[in-house]
Amino acid sequence: MIMGFELSIILAYAFGLILLYILGWILLIPIRLIIKLIWNGVIGGIMLFLVNLVGSVLGIAIVINPITALVAGFLGVPGVVLLLVLQYIL
């Protein structure tokens, strides 16, 4: 009887640890997405600043408004390139 009781406690702890691992793994996926969006936003903002800094000498500038900030923030470097291409086309 004593041996069965200890085994059930060990199985309960093992089940709890497995459940905790699965819950942590499920919660880790959105955190990776948030970190990626923050990273793209920082890189996009730096790129907008650099394009405006270097572009002022060359006559190229991207107006920083909420739309351009969102495009550069979500897409990062490709977003800044997209904004430059759109400005050239339009």
Secondary structure, DSSP 8 states (H G I E B T S, - for coil): -HHHHHHHHHHHHHHHHHHHHHHHHHHHHHHHHHHHHHHHHHHHHHHHHHHHHHHHHHT------HHHHHHHHHH-HHHHHHHHHHHHH-
